[in-house]
Amino acid sequence: PALTRPLAHPGNFKYAWRLDRRGRRSLPASLPYPKINAAAVRPFGGADGSQAAA
């Protein structure tokens, strides 16, 4: 039985933030938070191996 499923992602995420205004302006513009397309997610079997209804 498969215990994992493939998940496409752009790589490791890195987070950095500054607390002072001058430092915040020196950081590059941030990217949008990555969201999962719920329609593209396929359900997988639970602990008992059963498949969820599609």
LODOVEX-909160 format. One record per residue (C-alpha): residue in one letter; x, y, z negated. Coordinates in Angstrom, 2 decimals, padded with zeros to 5 digits. Layout:
BEGIN
 residuo    east   north      up
       A       X       Y       Z
...
//
This chain:
BEGIN
 residuo    east   north      up
       P  000.00  000.00  000.00
       A  001.18  003.52  000.78
       L  001.85  005.53 -002.35
       T  002.67  008.75 -000.57
       R  001.56  010.59  002.53
       P  003.50  012.87  004.85
       L  003.16  016.59  004.25
       A  004.50  019.12  006.72
       H  006.07  022.17  005.10
       P  008.54  024.86  006.18
       G  011.19  023.85  003.64
       N  012.20  024.87  000.16
       F  010.59  028.01 -001.15
       K  012.68  030.72 -002.78
       Y  011.19  033.36 -005.03
       A  012.78  036.59 -006.17
       W  011.31  039.69 -007.72
       R  012.53  042.81 -009.40
       L  010.84  044.65 -012.22
       D  012.02  048.17 -011.45
       R  010.75  050.22 -008.48
       R  014.17  050.82 -006.97
       G  014.96  047.13 -007.00
       R  011.59  046.18 -005.50
       R  012.24  048.44 -002.53
       S  015.60  046.76 -001.93
       L  014.04  043.30 -001.45
       P  012.79  042.22  002.00
       A  009.07  042.15  002.73
       S  007.36  039.07  001.36
       L  005.71  036.38  003.44
       P  002.08  035.39  002.85
       Y  001.46  032.61  000.34
       P  001.32  029.25  002.17
       K -002.23  027.93  002.30
       I -003.36  024.42  003.15
       N -005.87  024.03  005.97
       A -008.51  021.95  004.16
       A -009.97  020.69  007.46
       A -006.61  019.16  008.42
       V -006.09  017.30  005.12
       R -006.96  013.61  005.36
       P -008.17  011.89  002.19
       F -006.16  008.88  001.07
       G -006.95  005.88 -001.07
       G -007.09  006.16 -004.82
       A -005.28  004.04 -007.39
       D -007.38  001.00 -006.46
       G -006.49  001.36 -002.76
       S -010.02  002.24 -001.65
       Q -010.46  004.87  001.04
       A -012.50  008.00  000.41
       A -015.61  008.44  002.56
       A -014.87  010.45  005.70
//
